Amino acid sequence: MAAMAVVVLRGPRGHFRWRVPTCTRGVRGAASPAGGQQDFDLLVIGGGSGGLACAKEAAQLGKKVAVTDYVEPSPQGTRWGLGGTCVNVGCIPKKLMHQAALLGDMIRDAHHYGWEVAQPVQNKMAEAVQNHVKSLNWGHRVQLQDRKVKYFNIKASFVDKHTVCGVTKSGKETLLSADHIVIATGGRPKYPTHIEGASEYGITNVALECAGFLTGIGLDTTVMMRSIPLRGFDQQMSSLVTEHMESHGTRFLKGCVPSRIEKLPAGQLQVTWDDHASGKEGTGIFDTVLWAIGKDAQNLVSLEQGYSPSFPPFISWVHHSAGS
Ligand SMILES: Cc1cc2nc3c(=O)[nH]c(=O)nc-3n(C[C@H](O)[C@H](O)[C@H](O)COP(=O)(O)OP(=O)(O)OC[C@H]3O[C@@H](n4cnc5c(N)ncnc54)[C@H](O)[C@@H]3O)c2cc1C
């Protein structure tokens, strides 16, 4: 059985760094002089749930709209398509994997209800989830096209209050200008930079939700917590959640803080941690280590350069969803 460690603690600042672009006027799509005609009425930076909703609404109202979206690869080199966190690595794949776990439970129960299910059952969940996500990526592109919203797969940063510089994966630069610019760049999960091996060998996501469906699809899953589960939430509800998970096989290591991760010759990961209750060091061997220690807002280069888009026409946009 594969083993999975989900680690929950608070760490220092995240891992992602923006390359400073060198955009100058004169490249393709060069912006018009300040005060002159802009390329677009509205430019949205970030093609996630918030950015896409905003762009589509504005286009519906007859505005000339563009969206820029660019996914900075994770330390493991993972990228994904249009649609942002929810579609690619958040709500949608999570719900599909929960559903896969629930269906697995039902298949196991089915014979008690008179169903004969052929054994062994094959699980091709990862491929099915990826295919569904790709269909959503494509659907979002089509929806933008249908509404005449121009899509640029570029990483945007501010040049001035009406102009952004976009850089493609291959380094090609484009200047885009707009009367109004919306920042809808979301956030990315953090890696602990002080723990040896954390970003080389770890991946990221959310803790208890992932641990729940990973246990549900039959993986031996351990959640390591520095303090208490779901800190900041109603602790009576939190206990109900963790007791339910424990009764289904999820293991919880409370009061433990990981100190290093080493890759073993066979490819598995050896995690070493400090157990604050016993004062001893613990170790365990896992196939995968997933960090769930919070998120950092995605930064736009201009902020680092000292150009602060903190006055109109900048608007930041947040994602609101119908819930989990
Ligand atoms: C595992 C998991 C499960 C979740 N489940 C739920 C749920 O059930 N219900 C719920 O409501 N929420 C859920 N969420 C949260 C939800 O996914 C996010 O709140 C939501 O996706 C945020 O949307 P956004 O548009 O603000 O940002 P994002 O979706 O993150 O989109 C921002 C986009 O902008 C891009 N970008 C960033 N900087 C630039 C730049 N400079 N130039 C161009 N592009 C840029 C990013 O790469 C990204 O594609 C979940 C999240 C996770 C991780």
The ligand as an SDF file (V2000), in Angstrom:
LIG
                    3D

 53 58  0  0  0  0  0  0  0  0999 V2000
   -7.3830   21.6450   -3.0690 C   0  0  0  0  0  0  0  0  0  0  0  0
   -8.2320   22.8860   -3.0720 C   0  0  0  0  0  0  0  0  0  0  0  0
   -9.5870   22.7370   -2.9490 C   0  0  0  0  0  0  0  0  0  0  0  0
  -10.4030   23.8470   -2.9860 C   0  0  0  0  0  0  0  0  0  0  0  0
  -11.7500   23.6530   -2.8650 N   0  0  0  0  0  0  0  0  0  0  0  0
  -12.5650   24.7140   -2.8990 C   0  0  0  0  0  0  0  0  0  0  0  0
  -13.9940   24.5450   -2.8100 C   0  0  0  0  0  0  0  0  0  0  0  0
  -14.4680   23.4280   -2.7260 O   0  0  0  0  0  0  0  0  0  0  0  0
  -14.7630   25.6530   -2.8510 N   0  0  0  0  0  0  0  0  0  0  0  0
  -14.2170   26.9190   -2.9570 C   0  0  0  0  0  0  0  0  0  0  0  0
  -14.9560   27.8960   -2.9660 O   0  0  0  0  0  0  0  0  0  0  0  0
  -12.8830   27.1050   -3.0770 N   0  0  0  0  0  0  0  0  0  0  0  0
  -12.0530   26.0400   -3.0390 C   0  0  0  0  0  0  0  0  0  0  0  0
  -10.7090   26.2300   -3.1490 N   0  0  0  0  0  0  0  0  0  0  0  0
  -10.1860   27.6000   -3.2760 C   0  0  0  0  0  0  0  0  0  0  0  0
  -10.3380   28.1010   -4.7230 C   0  0  0  0  0  0  0  0  0  0  0  0
   -9.7360   27.1800   -5.6110 O   0  0  0  0  0  0  0  0  0  0  0  0
   -9.6600   29.4700   -4.8330 C   0  0  0  0  0  0  0  0  0  0  0  0
  -10.2230   30.3010   -3.8530 O   0  0  0  0  0  0  0  0  0  0  0  0
   -9.9160   30.0960   -6.1880 C   0  0  0  0  0  0  0  0  0  0  0  0
   -9.4680   29.2520   -7.2230 O   0  0  0  0  0  0  0  0  0  0  0  0
   -9.2080   31.4480   -6.2840 C   0  0  0  0  0  0  0  0  0  0  0  0
   -9.5600   32.0120   -7.5280 O   0  0  0  0  0  0  0  0  0  0  0  0
   -8.7830   33.2710   -8.0780 P   0  0  0  0  0  0  0  0  0  0  0  0
   -9.3930   33.6120   -9.3940 O   0  0  0  0  0  0  0  0  0  0  0  0
   -8.7610   34.3230   -7.0260 O   0  0  0  0  0  0  0  0  0  0  0  0
   -7.2690   32.8030   -8.2410 O   0  0  0  0  0  0  0  0  0  0  0  0
   -6.6740   31.5790   -9.0740 P   0  0  0  0  0  0  0  0  0  0  0  0
   -7.7120   30.5590   -9.4010 O   0  0  0  0  0  0  0  0  0  0  0  0
   -5.4820   31.1200   -8.3290 O   0  0  0  0  0  0  0  0  0  0  0  0
   -6.2590   32.2530  -10.4520 O   0  0  0  0  0  0  0  0  0  0  0  0
   -5.2080   33.1460  -10.5620 C   0  0  0  0  0  0  0  0  0  0  0  0
   -4.5340   32.9030  -11.8960 C   0  0  0  0  0  0  0  0  0  0  0  0
   -3.6830   33.9950  -12.1820 O   0  0  0  0  0  0  0  0  0  0  0  0
   -2.4500   33.4810  -12.6770 C   0  0  0  0  0  0  0  0  0  0  0  0
   -1.4320   34.5100  -12.4700 N   0  0  0  0  0  0  0  0  0  0  0  0
   -0.8540   34.8740  -11.3130 C   0  0  0  0  0  0  0  0  0  0  0  0
   -0.0230   35.8860  -11.5120 N   0  0  0  0  0  0  0  0  0  0  0  0
   -0.0710   36.1730  -12.8410 C   0  0  0  0  0  0  0  0  0  0  0  0
    0.5750   37.1350  -13.6710 C   0  0  0  0  0  0  0  0  0  0  0  0
    1.4210   38.0230  -13.1720 N   0  0  0  0  0  0  0  0  0  0  0  0
    0.2710   37.1540  -14.9910 N   0  0  0  0  0  0  0  0  0  0  0  0
   -0.6000   36.2700  -15.5200 C   0  0  0  0  0  0  0  0  0  0  0  0
   -1.2320   35.3390  -14.7750 N   0  0  0  0  0  0  0  0  0  0  0  0
   -0.9740   35.3030  -13.4500 C   0  0  0  0  0  0  0  0  0  0  0  0
   -2.2520   32.2200  -11.8550 C   0  0  0  0  0  0  0  0  0  0  0  0
   -1.2990   31.3340  -12.4190 O   0  0  0  0  0  0  0  0  0  0  0  0
   -3.6600   31.6500  -11.9070 C   0  0  0  0  0  0  0  0  0  0  0  0
   -3.8760   30.9050  -13.0830 O   0  0  0  0  0  0  0  0  0  0  0  0
   -9.8480   25.1410   -3.1350 C   0  0  0  0  0  0  0  0  0  0  0  0
   -8.4680   25.2990   -3.2770 C   0  0  0  0  0  0  0  0  0  0  0  0
   -7.6550   24.1780   -3.2500 C   0  0  0  0  0  0  0  0  0  0  0  0
   -6.1670   24.3530   -3.4170 C   0  0  0  0  0  0  0  0  0  0  0  0
  1  2  1  0
  2  3  1  0
  2 52  2  0
  3  4  2  0
  4  5  1  0
  4 50  1  0
  5  6  2  0
  6  7  1  0
  6 13  1  0
  7  8  2  0
  7  9  1  0
  9 10  1  0
 10 11  2  0
 10 12  1  0
 12 13  2  0
 13 14  1  0
 14 15  1  0
 14 50  1  0
 15 16  1  0
 16 17  1  0
 16 18  1  0
 18 19  1  0
 18 20  1  0
 20 21  1  0
 20 22  1  0
 22 23  1  0
 23 24  1  0
 24 25  2  0
 24 26  1  0
 24 27  1  0
 27 28  1  0
 28 29  2  0
 28 30  1  0
 28 31  1  0
 31 32  1  0
 32 33  1  0
 33 34  1  0
 33 48  1  0
 34 35  1  0
 35 36  1  0
 35 46  1  0
 36 37  1  0
 36 45  1  0
 37 38  2  0
 38 39  1  0
 39 40  1  0
 39 45  2  0
 40 41  1  0
 40 42  2  0
 42 43  1  0
 43 44  2  0
 44 45  1  0
 46 47  1  0
 46 48  1  0
 48 49  1  0
 50 51  2  0
 51 52  1  0
 52 53  1  0
M  END
$$$$
